[in-house]
Amino acid sequence: MAGLLDNHIAVVTGAGSGIGRAIALGFAREDAMLAVLDINGDTAAKTAADIRAAGGRAHAFTLDVADRQACRAVAARVASDVGRVSILVNNAGINRRNAFAGEPDAVIKDWQDIMAVNLNGLFNVTHAFLAPLRAAKGRIVNIASIQSFVHVRTPNSPAYTTSKHGVLGFTRALAAELGKDGVRVNAIGPGLIETPLNEKVRATQPELVKIFLDHTPLGRTGKPEDIVGPALFLASDLSAYVTGAIVMADGGYRTI
């Protein structure tokens, strides 16, 4: 029996680890062909190799999403080596935890780096793959955050919160524009998910984890696999009449 994503080619950015890796593996289990993209070519290759070892189909590409020309080049290589993309998951992202009133040079660098990846990178990749997505009447899934709505009560860069508000705005703007082309654009809003992005904080500052858990009705941190189901829903025909939406996967964080 064919999987939910049979006959689809899916691009996942930041797929070398964490949420992106989990989504890529999950999509492959549902019969999608994967183009695995990550700034770390070795981890991208590992994800692709694991997919193939499990009987799936995957190609790995090294990509810095902040490099617009590189995004165009990779899109051309994917078209040539893999085929016409019908699903794009914009997952690549970074975070910093310097306060806005902190050391000025660090604050400025945080802003520039985070915007370059989380917002400009989102634009760069989506624009590079726009033509095949329109031709395929495809679907775009952007990884937003609980910080698309709130600034969480832990040390956190205001640039990250701003960028994730931008991801949600970009999602809604594209959904409105591309709906006439049959392209659906949605987002997922993870809460605290156990990934390499926050591994050091979780290990060294348990009090910060407690702040999250005290505000989370399900009482636990999330796993990357907790984002796979929402991603499959938004990438498949199960959500054929859903666009411009954000599916929260935050353990209920925003309910209290």
Sine and cosine of phi, psi and omega as CSV:
sin_phi,cos_phi,sin_psi,cos_psi,sin_omega,cos_omega
0.00,0.00,0.75,-0.66,-0.04,-1.00
-0.92,0.40,0.52,-0.85,0.03,-1.00
-0.99,0.15,0.07,-1.00,-0.05,-1.00
-0.88,0.48,-0.46,0.89,-0.09,-1.00
-0.90,-0.43,0.43,0.90,0.05,-1.00
-0.85,0.53,0.66,-0.75,0.01,-1.00
0.95,0.31,0.21,0.98,0.07,-1.00
-0.96,-0.26,0.55,-0.83,0.18,-0.98
-0.93,-0.36,0.84,-0.54,-0.10,-1.00
-0.90,-0.44,0.74,-0.67,0.13,-0.99
-0.98,-0.20,0.75,-0.66,0.06,-1.00
-0.79,-0.62,0.86,-0.51,0.05,-1.00
-1.00,0.04,0.41,-0.91,-0.04,-1.00
0.87,0.49,0.55,0.83,-0.14,-0.99
-1.00,0.00,0.15,0.99,0.02,-1.00
-0.98,0.18,-0.28,0.96,-0.04,-1.00
-0.34,-0.94,0.15,-0.99,0.15,-0.99
0.84,0.54,-0.68,-0.73,-0.08,-1.00
-0.88,0.47,-0.69,0.73,-0.02,-1.00
-0.87,0.49,-0.68,0.73,0.04,-1.00
-0.89,0.46,-0.72,0.70,-0.01,-1.00
-0.87,0.49,-0.67,0.74,0.01,-1.00
-0.91,0.42,-0.69,0.72,0.01,-1.00
-0.87,0.50,-0.72,0.70,0.03,-1.00
-0.89,0.45,-0.65,0.76,0.01,-1.00
-0.92,0.40,-0.65,0.76,0.04,-1.00
-0.90,0.43,-0.64,0.77,0.01,-1.00
-0.89,0.46,-0.61,0.79,0.03,-1.00
-0.90,0.44,-0.40,0.92,0.03,-1.00
-0.99,-0.15,0.36,0.93,0.20,-0.98
0.98,0.19,0.24,0.97,0.12,-0.99
-0.97,0.26,0.49,-0.87,0.23,-0.97
-1.00,0.05,0.75,-0.66,-0.12,-0.99
-0.95,-0.30,0.67,-0.74,0.29,-0.96
-0.94,-0.33,0.95,-0.31,-0.11,-0.99
-1.00,-0.08,0.89,-0.45,-0.07,-1.00
-0.90,-0.43,0.69,-0.72,0.08,-1.00
-0.34,-0.94,0.50,-0.87,0.06,-1.00
-0.91,0.41,-0.43,0.90,0.07,-1.00
-0.99,-0.11,0.97,-0.24,-0.06,-1.00
-0.88,0.47,-0.54,0.84,-0.02,-1.00
-0.92,0.39,-0.69,0.73,0.00,-1.00
-0.95,0.32,-0.56,0.83,0.09,-1.00
-0.88,0.48,-0.70,0.71,0.01,-1.00
-0.89,0.45,-0.61,0.79,0.02,-1.00
-0.90,0.43,-0.70,0.72,0.04,-1.00
-0.87,0.49,-0.73,0.69,0.00,-1.00
-0.88,0.47,-0.66,0.75,0.00,-1.00
-0.90,0.43,-0.64,0.76,0.02,-1.00
-0.91,0.41,-0.59,0.80,0.06,-1.00
-0.90,0.44,-0.73,0.68,-0.01,-1.00
-0.91,0.42,-0.60,0.80,0.01,-1.00
-0.90,0.44,-0.47,0.88,0.02,-1.00
-1.00,0.02,0.09,1.00,0.03,-1.00
0.99,-0.11,0.09,1.00,0.00,-1.00
-1.00,-0.05,-0.11,-0.99,-0.05,-1.00
-0.82,-0.58,0.80,-0.60,-0.05,-1.00
-0.38,-0.92,0.54,-0.84,0.10,-0.99
-0.80,-0.60,0.61,-0.79,-0.02,-1.00
-0.95,-0.32,0.61,-0.79,0.03,-1.00
-0.65,-0.76,0.66,-0.75,0.09,-1.00
-1.00,0.05,0.77,-0.63,-0.03,-1.00
-0.47,-0.88,0.78,-0.63,0.24,-0.97
-1.00,-0.09,0.94,-0.33,-0.10,-0.99
-0.91,0.42,-0.32,0.95,0.02,-1.00
-0.97,0.25,-0.19,0.98,-0.01,-1.00
-0.99,-0.13,0.98,-0.22,-0.12,-0.99
-0.88,0.47,-0.68,0.74,-0.01,-1.00
-0.92,0.40,-0.61,0.79,0.05,-1.00
-0.90,0.43,-0.59,0.81,0.04,-1.00
-0.89,0.46,-0.68,0.73,0.03,-1.00
-0.90,0.43,-0.65,0.76,-0.01,-1.00
-0.91,0.42,-0.68,0.74,0.01,-1.00
-0.92,0.39,-0.63,0.78,0.04,-1.00
-0.86,0.51,-0.64,0.77,0.04,-1.00
-0.92,0.40,-0.64,0.77,0.03,-1.00
-0.92,0.39,-0.64,0.77,0.04,-1.00
-0.89,0.46,-0.69,0.73,0.03,-1.00
-0.87,0.50,-0.64,0.77,-0.04,-1.00
-0.97,0.23,-0.69,0.73,-0.15,-0.99
-1.00,-0.05,-0.42,0.91,-0.10,-0.99
-0.89,-0.45,-0.79,0.62,-0.01,-1.00
0.66,-0.75,-0.22,-0.98,-0.07,-1.00
-0.98,0.18,0.87,-0.49,-0.03,-1.00
-0.96,0.29,0.70,-0.71,0.06,-1.00
-0.86,-0.52,-0.17,0.99,0.04,-1.00
-0.71,-0.71,0.73,-0.68,0.09,-1.00
-0.80,-0.60,0.82,-0.57,0.11,-0.99
-0.93,-0.37,0.93,-0.38,0.05,-1.00
-1.00,-0.01,1.00,-0.09,-0.08,-1.00
-0.93,-0.36,-0.43,0.90,-0.10,-1.00
-0.83,0.56,0.73,-0.68,0.01,-1.00
-0.22,-0.97,0.36,-0.93,0.06,-1.00
-0.73,-0.69,0.27,-0.96,0.05,-1.00
-0.61,-0.79,0.44,-0.90,0.14,-0.99
-0.69,-0.72,0.31,-0.95,-0.11,-0.99
-0.81,-0.59,0.43,0.90,0.06,-1.00
-0.99,0.13,0.72,-0.69,0.03,-1.00
-0.93,0.37,0.46,-0.89,-0.02,-1.00
-0.88,0.47,-0.53,0.85,-0.01,-1.00
-1.00,0.02,0.21,0.98,0.00,-1.00
-0.99,0.16,-0.38,-0.92,-0.05,-1.00
-0.87,0.49,0.85,-0.53,-0.18,-0.98
-0.83,0.56,-0.72,0.69,-0.04,-1.00
-0.89,0.46,-0.62,0.78,0.03,-1.00
-0.91,0.41,-0.66,0.75,0.00,-1.00
-0.89,0.45,-0.69,0.73,0.00,-1.00
-0.90,0.43,-0.68,0.73,0.02,-1.00
-0.90,0.44,-0.66,0.75,0.06,-1.00
-0.82,0.57,-0.75,0.66,-0.05,-1.00
-0.86,0.50,-0.76,0.65,-0.05,-1.00
-0.90,0.43,-0.70,0.72,-0.04,-1.00
-0.93,0.38,-0.71,0.71,-0.05,-1.00
-0.92,0.40,-0.69,0.72,0.02,-1.00
-0.91,0.41,-0.59,0.81,0.00,-1.00
-0.88,0.47,-0.62,0.79,-0.03,-1.00
-1.00,-0.01,-0.81,0.58,-0.18,-0.98
-0.95,0.30,-0.51,0.86,0.00,-1.00
-0.93,-0.37,-0.82,0.58,0.03,-1.00
-0.89,0.46,-0.62,0.78,0.04,-1.00
-0.89,0.45,-0.65,0.76,0.07,-1.00
-0.86,0.51,-0.72,0.69,0.04,-1.00
-0.89,0.46,-0.75,0.66,-0.10,-1.00
-0.85,0.52,-0.75,0.66,-0.06,-1.00
-0.93,0.37,-0.71,0.70,-0.02,-1.00
-0.88,0.47,-0.68,0.73,0.00,-1.00
-0.91,0.43,-0.62,0.78,-0.02,-1.00
-0.91,0.42,-0.56,0.83,-0.04,-1.00
-0.98,-0.21,0.16,0.99,-0.11,-0.99
-0.88,0.47,-0.70,0.71,-0.07,-1.00
-0.86,0.50,-0.78,0.63,0.03,-1.00
-0.91,0.42,-0.56,0.83,0.03,-1.00
-0.91,0.42,-0.65,0.76,0.05,-1.00
-0.92,0.39,-0.66,0.75,-0.01,-1.00
-0.90,0.44,-0.55,0.83,-0.05,-1.00
-1.00,-0.02,0.00,1.00,-0.15,-0.99
0.76,0.64,0.82,0.58,-0.18,-0.98
-1.00,0.10,-0.23,-0.97,-0.02,-1.00
-0.67,-0.75,0.63,-0.77,-0.01,-1.00
-0.89,-0.46,0.75,-0.67,0.04,-1.00
-0.85,-0.53,0.90,-0.45,0.01,-1.00
-0.98,-0.21,0.70,-0.72,0.04,-1.00
-1.00,0.01,0.96,-0.30,0.03,-1.00
-1.00,-0.08,-0.73,-0.69,-0.08,-1.00
-0.10,-1.00,0.26,-0.97,0.24,-0.97
-0.86,0.51,-0.43,0.91,0.00,-1.00
-0.99,0.16,0.15,0.99,0.26,-0.96
-0.97,0.25,-0.18,0.98,-0.03,-1.00
-0.82,-0.58,-0.59,0.81,-0.11,-0.99
-0.72,-0.70,0.32,-0.95,0.18,-0.98
-0.97,-0.25,0.93,-0.36,-0.15,-0.99
-0.92,0.40,0.43,-0.90,-0.13,-0.99
-0.99,0.12,0.80,0.60,0.10,-0.99
-0.65,-0.76,0.30,-0.95,0.07,-1.00
-0.82,0.57,0.85,-0.52,-0.11,-0.99
-0.39,-0.92,0.64,-0.77,0.02,-1.00
-0.93,0.36,0.74,-0.67,0.10,-1.00
-0.89,0.46,-0.41,0.91,0.03,-1.00
-0.90,0.45,-0.61,0.79,-0.01,-1.00
-0.91,0.41,-0.74,0.68,0.03,-1.00
-0.87,0.50,-0.70,0.71,0.02,-1.00
-0.87,0.49,-0.69,0.72,-0.03,-1.00
-0.90,0.44,-0.63,0.78,-0.04,-1.00
-0.97,0.24,-0.48,0.88,0.22,-0.98
-0.87,0.49,-0.65,0.76,0.01,-1.00
-0.90,0.44,-0.61,0.79,0.04,-1.00
-0.86,0.51,-0.68,0.73,0.01,-1.00
-0.92,0.39,-0.66,0.75,0.04,-1.00
-0.89,0.46,-0.67,0.74,0.04,-1.00
-0.88,0.47,-0.66,0.75,0.02,-1.00
-0.86,0.52,-0.74,0.68,-0.04,-1.00
-0.93,0.36,-0.64,0.77,0.00,-1.00
-0.90,0.44,-0.70,0.71,0.00,-1.00
-0.93,0.36,-0.61,0.80,0.04,-1.00
-0.86,0.52,-0.68,0.73,0.00,-1.00
-0.91,0.41,-0.64,0.77,-0.07,-1.00
-0.98,0.20,-0.64,0.77,-0.16,-0.99
-1.00,-0.08,-0.06,1.00,0.00,-1.00
-0.85,0.53,-0.60,0.80,-0.01,-1.00
-0.91,0.42,-0.36,0.93,0.04,-1.00
-1.00,-0.02,-0.01,1.00,-0.03,-1.00
0.99,0.13,0.16,0.99,0.02,-1.00
-1.00,-0.03,0.80,-0.59,0.04,-1.00
-0.98,-0.18,0.68,-0.73,-0.05,-1.00
-0.77,-0.64,0.88,-0.48,-0.03,-1.00
-0.68,-0.74,0.10,-1.00,-0.02,-1.00
-0.69,-0.72,0.32,-0.95,0.14,-0.99
-0.87,-0.50,0.66,-0.75,0.00,-1.00
-0.92,-0.40,1.00,0.06,0.02,-1.00
-0.94,0.35,0.47,-0.88,0.21,-0.98
-1.00,-0.01,-0.64,-0.76,0.01,-1.00
-0.98,0.18,0.96,-0.27,0.00,-1.00
-0.95,-0.31,0.69,-0.73,-0.04,-1.00
-0.97,0.26,0.99,-0.14,0.00,-1.00
-0.73,-0.69,0.21,-0.98,0.08,-1.00
-0.85,0.52,-0.41,0.91,-0.01,-1.00
-0.88,0.48,-0.56,0.83,-0.04,-1.00
-0.87,-0.48,0.24,0.97,-0.09,-1.00
-0.86,0.51,-0.70,0.72,-0.04,-1.00
-0.91,0.42,-0.67,0.74,0.01,-1.00
-0.90,0.44,-0.69,0.72,0.00,-1.00
-0.89,0.45,-0.57,0.82,-0.05,-1.00
-0.98,0.21,-0.52,0.85,-0.14,-0.99
-0.95,-0.31,-0.26,0.97,-0.05,-1.00
-0.73,-0.68,0.94,0.34,-0.03,-1.00
-0.87,0.50,-0.42,0.91,0.01,-1.00
-0.91,0.42,-0.51,0.86,0.04,-1.00
-0.94,0.33,-0.63,0.77,0.06,-1.00
-0.88,0.48,-0.65,0.76,0.01,-1.00
-0.88,0.48,-0.61,0.79,0.05,-1.00
-0.86,0.51,-0.70,0.72,0.04,-1.00
-0.89,0.45,-0.75,0.66,-0.10,-0.99
-0.92,0.40,-0.58,0.82,0.05,-1.00
-0.91,0.42,-0.34,0.94,-0.03,-1.00
-0.97,-0.25,0.15,0.99,-0.09,-1.00
-0.87,-0.49,0.94,-0.33,-0.05,-1.00
-0.80,0.60,-0.58,0.82,0.00,-1.00
-0.96,0.27,-0.21,0.98,0.17,-0.98
0.94,0.34,0.40,0.92,0.04,-1.00
-0.51,-0.86,0.34,-0.94,0.17,-0.99
-0.97,0.23,0.32,-0.95,0.02,-1.00
-1.00,-0.02,0.34,-0.94,0.12,-0.99
-0.95,-0.31,0.43,-0.90,0.06,-1.00
-0.79,0.61,-0.56,0.83,0.00,-1.00
-0.90,0.43,-0.36,0.93,0.03,-1.00
-0.94,0.35,-0.26,0.97,0.00,-1.00
-1.00,-0.07,-0.22,0.97,-0.07,-1.00
-0.91,0.41,-0.71,0.70,-0.01,-1.00
-0.85,0.53,-0.80,0.60,0.07,-1.00
-0.83,0.55,-0.63,0.78,0.01,-1.00
-0.91,0.41,-0.67,0.75,0.05,-1.00
-0.89,0.46,-0.68,0.74,0.03,-1.00
-0.85,0.53,-0.75,0.66,-0.07,-1.00
-0.96,0.28,-0.44,0.90,-0.02,-1.00
-1.00,0.05,-0.26,0.96,-0.10,-0.99
-0.97,-0.25,0.05,-1.00,0.03,-1.00
-0.95,0.30,-0.10,0.99,0.08,-1.00
-0.88,0.48,-0.42,0.91,-0.02,-1.00
-0.93,-0.38,0.61,0.79,-0.12,-0.99
-0.86,0.51,-0.39,0.92,-0.01,-1.00
-0.91,-0.42,0.48,0.88,0.00,-1.00
-0.88,-0.47,0.85,-0.52,0.13,-0.99
-0.45,-0.89,0.47,-0.88,-0.03,-1.00
0.96,0.29,0.29,0.96,-0.08,-1.00
-0.96,-0.29,0.30,-0.95,0.16,-0.99
-0.81,-0.58,0.80,-0.60,0.06,-1.00
-0.99,-0.12,0.90,-0.44,-0.01,-1.00
-0.99,0.14,0.75,-0.66,0.07,-1.00
-0.79,-0.62,0.94,0.34,-0.20,-0.98
-0.80,-0.60,0.25,0.97,-0.02,-1.00
0.92,0.39,0.25,0.97,-0.01,-1.00
1.00,-0.03,0.22,0.97,-0.09,-1.00
-0.79,0.62,-0.66,0.75,-0.11,-0.99
-0.99,0.14,0.02,1.00,-0.02,-1.00
-1.00,0.06,-0.26,0.96,-0.05,-1.00
-0.73,-0.69,0.00,0.00,0.00,0.00
